[in-house]
Amino acid sequence: MPNVNQLSTERLRALITDTESTLKRLLIELENRQFIEQENQIQHLEEHIKGAELSLSTIRDFLALVIAQNIQNKK
């Protein structure tokens, strides 16, 4: 990047305009990517819920087994 102290006022304004324009395009791209990622997560939400239900079911089964064994050991 050239030394900004040596740039004309017009060139400096042009650089600022270009920079602001680039920043706006980058922000739009970032928002689009975030939106797409959210959409992907929403589309896979049912899979995530099923995985959580399976994990919860496994935990319940395990706890039932532990409780049953604990009851048998106390007899």
N, C-alpha and C positions, 0 to 999 in steps of 0.2 A: 504494500500500500504506500502510495506517495506520502511525503511529509505534508500534513494538512496545513501547516503554516505557509507552505509555498503555493497552495492552490488558490485560484481566484475565487471570489465570492460566488460567482455563477457556478463554477465547477463544484464547489462545496455544497451548494444548494441542490445541484443535480445528484450528487452522491447521496445526500440525505434522502432525497425523493426515491432514488433507486433502492436504498437500504430499507426505507419504510415499506415500499412496495414488495420487496423480497420478504420482509418480516410478515407482512399480511398474508402472502401466499404460503409461507411456512406455517403460520398459525392455522390457516384453513386446512392445509394438509394434515396437520396434527389433529385437529378436531375431527376430520374425516376418518383418520385411522382409529381414533378413540371410539367413534361411533360404530365403525365396522367391528371392532373388538367387542364392544358391548353387545352388538347384534349377534355375534358368534357365541358369546357366553349365554345369551338368552336362548338361542337355538339349542344349546346343549344343556340347558337347565334341567330338563327332564332326566337326562342321563346322570347329572350330578345328584339329583334327588334320589334316583334309584340306587345309586352307589351309597348314599348316606343311609337310606332305608336298609340296605343289605348290611352295612356296618352295624347299624343299631340292632338289627335282628340277631347278628352274630354275638353282639355284646349281651343281649337278653338271654340267648341260649347258653352262653358261657356262665352268666350269673346264676341261671336256673340250675345248671349242673353243679356249680360250686355250692349253692344252697342245699341241694339234694344230698350231696356228699357230706356236707357239714352235719345235716340232720341224721344221716346214717351213722356217722362217726360218734355222735352223742348218744346213740342207743346202746 
